[in-house]
Amino acid sequence: MIAFDDFDAWGDAVSGAHLRLVCDRVETRRWTLGIVKLGPVVLQMASEGGGNACYGGNTHDGPTLFLPLTNPHEHVVNGEPLDDDSLFAIPSGADFRIFVRRRAHAWCSIALPKETVVPGVATSPASIRVAGHDGGVRRLRQVVEQVAAHLMPLHADSPAHDQAGAMLLSAALDCWPAASMPPPAVGRPRLDRAEIIRRSMAVIEEAGAVLPSVKELAGSVGVTDRTLLRIFEENFGASPRTYLALRRLHAVRRRLLRKESPDTTVADVLVRHGIWEFGRFAARYRRQFGEAPSETLARVSGGQA
């Protein structure tokens, strides 16, 4: 397991997905990540020192399962809460939303072979919450922890790795009932919500350094402010205003850590991101990252900014 004291560095190391991450309510500034290849199965173990709101897409060739290892009830996927007996299945190429209400937590992802037939997933383009049966999800969690404890420290492939991968795959498929039907749609279809999130993320990405206001975002997406508020709170556990503020904090930190020239100042970076209330922003930055923007820049410079 590799330990990180920086959330963005940890996020860049996460494998198998294209991610947009924001962290808030940090409890301990420690994030860990471990990846082990078990034949055709890839197990990724992670722990986080703070809450997380994530929008991403599965870049693995096959389906990926997301499984909380601690505090399952605090995890919300595509607007639906998980529990001890459920997991999150993400087809190859599908997008997904995850947020964690509790601060420190741990999870794993299990990337399955391309040819794996997962009930309700192989034929679906959308990521889905899966309600397990007969304690299958709890058993899968136990298998994950056993495999990680024995094989995560070992870096070389071996017959043991292949056998562990087969056992993990079998335990994963045992989580599904013999016949699994999706629940009937109630109210606005989930696909509509997913499309609103996709459009929102596209607008945010296209905006570059200066992010839109909530009203501008809602107008670009084609929904009311109230609809955008409801969907962001459902999917990320935060209002659009809070989410945009977190994205801006992380964007500024990345730019400070990049330091594009020796003459770069904190003010240069802030104004490029449309920030002019330097003192207020610096206070929020310190609450988020435990240091002032000038201290971040000074660490990169090896001196004082």
C-alpha positions in Angstrom: 0.0 0.0 0.0 1.3 3.4 -0.9 0.5 6.3 1.5 -0.2 9.9 0.4 -0.6 13.1 2.3 -2.1 14.9 -0.6 -5.6 14.1 -1.9 -5.0 15.1 -5.5 -1.8 13.0 -5.8 -3.7 10.0 -4.4 -6.6 10.7 -6.9 -4.1 10.7 -9.8 -2.9 7.3 -8.8 -6.3 5.6 -8.7 -6.5 3.2 -11.6 -9.2 2.0 -14.0 -11.3 5.1 -14.2 -11.3 8.7 -15.5 -12.2 10.6 -12.4 -13.2 14.1 -11.2 -12.7 14.1 -7.5 -13.3 16.7 -4.8 -12.6 16.2 -1.1 -14.1 17.9 1.9 -14.4 17.4 5.7 -10.9 15.9 6.1 -10.5 13.9 9.2 -6.9 12.8 8.7 -4.5 13.8 6.0 -3.7 10.3 4.9 -4.8 8.4 1.8 -3.6 5.0 0.8 -3.8 2.9 -2.4 -2.8 -0.6 -3.3 -3.3 -2.5 -6.6 -2.7 -6.2 -7.1 -3.2 -8.2 -10.4 -4.8 -11.6 -9.7 -4.7 -13.2 -13.1 -7.3 -11.5 -15.2 -8.9 -9.8 -12.1 -7.5 -6.5 -10.7 -8.1 -5.6 -7.1 -7.6 -2.1 -6.0 -7.8 -1.2 -2.2 -8.0 2.4 -1.0 -8.6 4.3 2.2 -9.4 8.0 2.4 -8.9 10.5 5.1 -11.9 12.6 4.2 -15.2 12.8 2.4 -15.3 12.5 -1.4 -17.6 13.4 -4.2 -16.7 11.6 -7.4 -17.8 11.7 -11.0 -16.1 9.2 -13.3 -16.1 6.7 -16.1 -14.9 3.1 -16.1 -11.9 2.8 -18.5 -11.3 -0.9 -17.8 -12.1 -3.3 -20.6 -14.6 -5.2 -18.4 -17.1 -4.4 -15.7 -15.9 -3.0 -12.4 -17.4 -3.6 -9.0 -17.2 -0.9 -6.3 -17.5 -2.2 -2.8 -17.2 -0.1 0.5 -15.0 -1.8 3.1 -16.1 0.4 5.9 -19.3 2.4 6.6 -21.3 1.1 3.6 -24.3 3.1 4.7 -22.4 6.3 4.2 -21.8 5.6 0.5 -24.3 6.9 -2.1 -24.0 5.7 -5.7 -25.9 7.4 -8.5 -28.1 9.0 -5.8 -28.9 5.6 -4.1 -27.4 4.7 -0.7 -25.5 1.4 -0.3 -25.7 -0.9 2.7 -24.0 -4.0 4.1 -25.6 -6.2 1.4 -25.2 -4.1 -1.7 -22.5 -3.0 -4.2 -22.1 -0.9 -7.2 -21.6 -2.4 -10.7 -20.1 -0.3 -13.5 -20.0 -1.6 -17.1 -17.0 -0.8 -19.3 -17.3 2.8 -20.5 -20.2 3.7 -18.2 -20.1 6.8 -16.1 -20.9 6.9 -12.3 -21.4 9.1 -9.3 -20.3 8.3 -5.8 -20.2 10.4 -2.7 -19.3 9.5 0.9 -21.0 11.3 3.7 -18.6 10.0 6.4 -15.1 11.5 6.6 -12.5 8.7 6.8 -13.5 5.5 4.9 -12.1 2.6 2.9 -13.3 0.9 -0.3 -12.1 -1.5 -3.0 -12.8 -1.9 -6.7 -12.7 -5.2 -8.5 -12.0 -5.0 -12.2 -13.4 -8.2 -13.9 -12.3 -9.7 -17.2 -13.9 -8.4 -20.4 -15.7 -11.6 -21.1 -17.3 -11.8 -17.6 -21.1 -12.0 -17.8 -22.5 -10.0 -14.9 -26.3 -10.3 -14.6 -28.0 -6.9 -15.5 -24.6 -5.3 -16.3 -23.3 -7.0 -19.4 -26.3 -5.8 -21.4 -26.8 -2.4 -19.7 -25.0 0.8 -20.6 -25.6 2.3 -17.1 -23.9 1.7 -13.8 -26.3 0.2 -11.2 -26.7 -0.4 -7.5 -26.9 -4.2 -6.9 -28.8 -5.6 -3.9 -27.0 -8.9 -3.0 -28.7 -12.0 -1.8 -27.9 -14.6 0.9 -25.1 -12.7 2.4 -23.1 -12.7 -0.8 -21.8 -9.1 -0.5 -20.6 -9.7 3.0 -18.8 -12.8 1.9 -17.2 -11.0 -1.0 -16.0 -8.3 1.4 -14.4 -11.0 3.6 -12.7 -12.6 0.5 -11.3 -9.2 -0.6 -9.8 -8.5 2.9 -8.2 -12.0 3.0 -6.8 -11.7 -0.5 -5.4 -8.2 0.2 -3.8 -9.2 3.5 -1.9 -12.1 1.9 -1.1 -10.9 -1.6 -1.1 -7.1 -1.6 2.4 -7.0 -0.2 3.7 -9.3 -3.0 4.5 -7.7 -6.3 5.2 -10.7 -8.5 2.6 -12.8 -10.3 2.3 -16.4 -9.1 -0.1 -19.4 -9.2 -1.5 -18.1 -5.9 -2.4 -14.8 -7.6 -4.3 -16.7 -10.3 -6.2 -18.8 -7.8 -7.1 -15.8 -5.6 -8.4 -14.1 -8.7 -10.6 -17.0 -9.6 -11.9 -17.2 -6.0 -12.6 -13.4 -6.0 -14.5 -13.7 -9.3 -16.6 -16.5 -8.1 -17.4 -14.7 -4.9 -18.4 -11.6 -6.9 -20.7 -13.5 -9.2 -22.3 -15.2 -6.2 -23.7 -11.8 -5.0 -26.3 -11.9 -7.7 -29.6 -13.8 -7.3 -30.4 -16.3 -10.0 -32.7 -13.9 -11.7 -32.2 -10.2 -11.2 -34.7 -7.6 -12.5 -34.2 -3.9 -12.3 -36.6 -2.1 -10.0 -39.5 -0.3 -11.8 -38.9 3.3 -12.7 -40.5 5.8 -10.2 -40.9 9.4 -11.1 -38.2 11.0 -13.3 -36.1 8.2 -14.9 -32.6 7.8 -13.6 -31.2 8.3 -17.1 -32.5 11.9 -17.1 -30.6 12.6 -13.9 -27.5 10.9 -15.3 -27.7 13.1 -18.4 -28.0 16.3 -16.3 -24.9 15.3 -14.4 -23.1 14.5 -17.7 -24.0 17.9 -19.2 -23.0 19.7 -16.0 -19.6 18.1 -16.0 -19.1 18.9 -19.7 -20.0 22.6 -19.0 -17.5 22.7 -16.0 -14.8 21.0 -18.1 -15.3 23.4 -21.0 -15.3 26.5 -18.7 -11.5 26.1 -18.0 -10.1 28.1 -15.2 -13.1 30.3 -14.5 -15.9 28.1 -13.4 -19.5 29.1 -14.1 -21.9 30.4 -11.5 -24.8 28.1 -10.4 -27.3 30.1 -12.4 -25.0 29.9 -15.5 -24.5 26.2 -15.0 -28.2 25.5 -14.7 -28.9 27.7 -17.8 -26.3 25.9 -19.9 -27.6 22.5 -18.8 -31.2 23.5 -19.5 -32.7 23.0 -16.0 -33.9 25.2 -13.2 -31.7 26.1 -10.2 -33.9 24.0 -8.0 -33.6 20.9 -10.2 -29.8 21.3 -10.3 -29.7 21.7 -6.5 -31.8 18.5 -6.0 -29.8 16.4 -8.4 -26.4 17.5 -7.1 -27.4 16.9 -3.5 -28.7 13.5 -4.5 -25.6 12.5 -6.3 -22.7 14.3 -4.6 -24.2 15.2 -1.2 -23.5 18.9 -1.8 -25.2 21.8 -3.5 -23.9 23.0 -6.9 -22.4 26.0 -5.2 -20.4 23.9 -2.7 -19.4 21.5 -5.4 -18.1 24.3 -7.7 -16.3 25.8 -4.7 -14.5 22.5 -4.1 -13.6 22.1 -7.8 -12.1 25.6 -7.7 -10.1 24.9 -4.6 -8.6 21.8 -6.1 -7.9 23.5 -9.5 -6.0 26.3 -7.7 -4.0 23.8 -5.7 -3.0 21.9 -8.8 -1.9 25.2 -10.5 0.1 26.2 -7.5 1.8 22.9 -7.3 2.7 23.1 -11.0 4.3 26.6 -10.7 4.7 27.5 -14.3 7.5 30.1 -13.9 9.8 31.3 -11.1 7.9 34.5 -11.0 4.5 32.9 -10.3 2.7 34.4 -7.3 -0.4 33.3 -5.5 -2.2 36.4 -6.8 -1.3 35.4 -10.4 -2.9 32.0 -9.9 -6.0 33.3 -8.1 -6.9 35.9 -10.7 -6.5 33.4 -13.5 -9.3 31.4 -11.8 -11.5 34.5 -11.4 -10.8 35.0 -7.7 -10.4 38.4 -6.4 -11.3 38.1 -2.7 -7.9 36.8 -1.8 -8.3 36.8 2.0 -11.6 34.9 2.0 -10.3 32.4 -0.5 -7.1 31.8 1.5 -9.1 31.1 4.6 -11.2 28.5 2.8 -8.1 27.0 1.2 -6.4 26.6 4.6 -9.5 24.9 6.1 -9.5 22.5 3.1 -5.8 21.7 2.8 -4.3 22.6 6.2 -2.0 25.3 4.7 -2.2 28.7 3.1 -1.9 29.0 -0.7 1.5 30.8 -0.2 2.8 27.8 1.8 1.8 25.5 -1.1 3.7 27.6 -3.6 6.7 28.0 -1.2 7.0 24.2 -0.9 7.2 23.9 -4.7 9.7 26.8 -4.9 11.9 25.5 -2.1 11.6 28.9 -0.5 9.1 31.7 0.3 6.5 32.7 -2.3 
